Amino acid sequence: MVTEELADFIHLHLQQVHRVHVMTSIVPLDQLQPIIPKLQEMNLSVASMRLDGIVSDVCRLSRAKVMIPIKAGRCKVNWKVEEDPSRPLAEGDTISMKGFGRFVLTSVQGETKKGRIRLTIAKYV
């Protein structure tokens, strides 16, 4: 979105972004449609609220395989880089891992009889 003064200039001159050829068009503001993200809800049972444990369940990987990208700085919690796999997560946290997607910890539903924690996760599809 740009101002009307810049719209004609950008439409005429913007032909390439890095190595990708692009085409532009001028669309009135009232014709723009918001993008509504699609979320897939998941119910999980985890042993603790640790970052590596929850991410491993959501991504369906082992905790050892999830620790590598976390320690490499490829994981963000609430849009801040997190390198500590033992960081406890809270309700409402947004977690994203490069190459694995983004999800939100929507609710903590309590403990099961065996002492595990029930969670509801909304994963962006």
N, C-alpha and C positions, 0 to 999 in steps of 0.2 A: 504494500500500500504506500503510495506516494502522493504528494500534492499535485494539483492539476497542472501547475507550471512545469513540473518535472516529468509528468506522464508522457507528453509528446516526445521529449528529448530521449527518454529511456526507451520508448517504443521504437524510435528510429535507429538508435545506436547500439542497443544491447542485443548482440547476436551470439555471444559465446560467454560461458562461465567456465573458467579454467579450460578444460579440453572438451567440454560438452557444448554442443550447439543448442541454443534455446530460441523459442519464439515467445513473444509477448503479445498481450492484447489489453485494450483498455476496457474495463468493465465498470459500469456505474456502481456506486456504493450500495444501493438498495438491492442489487442483484447478487451480492456476495452471500454465500451460504456458510454458516459456521460448520466446522468439522466436529462431529460428535464422536468421541472415541468409543470403540467397542471394548467392553470389559467382559472377561470370563471369570466367573466366581468359582473359587476353590475352597473346600473345607479341608483343613489339615489338622493333624495331631502331632505335636512336636514335644521333644523332651525338655527343651529350654528355649528361652527367647533370644538365643545367640544368633548373630547375623549369618554365620556359616551354616548353622543347622536349618534355618528357615529357607535360605537361598537354595540349599541342596535339595530340600523337599519340593520347592516350587519348580526348579529346573530339572528335577529328576536325575541328579548326579550325586556322586559320593561327596562327603565333606572334604576329603583330601583333594579331589579335583576342583572343588569350588574355591579352596584356599589359595590356589595359585593365582587366579585373576584378582582376588581380593587383595592379596599382598602386593600385587603388581600395580595397584592403584586403578584398576578398571571397574571398580564398584563405587557407586554413589548412594549415600543415604541422605534424603532430603536435599538433593542437588549439591552435596558436598562430598568430596572424595573421602572414602573411608578405607583404611588399610588394616584395621584391627578386626580380625575375624570373630573375636569374642565380644564385640560390642553388643549390648542388649538392645533389642528393638522395642518400640512402644506402638500402641494403637495410633494409626494415622500416618505412620512413616511411609515414605515413598522410596523404594529401592530400585536401582537400575544397574544392570551389569552389561558392559559392552559385549555384544554377541549373543546375549541370552534374553534380553528384553527388560521390561519395567513392570513392577507390580506395587500395589498399595496394601498395607496391612490394615484392613478395614475394621476388624473387631477381634477382641480377645474374649472368647465365650466362657472361659473358666477351665477347671481341671476335670479330667476323667477320673474314674475310680482307681485307675492304676497310677495316677499322679502326672499324666501327660497334659499338655496345654492344648486346648482346642482353639484354632484360629480360622478366621475367614479372610481370604486373600482375593483381591480383584486384580487380575492380570490383564494388561493391555494386549489386545489381539491385533 
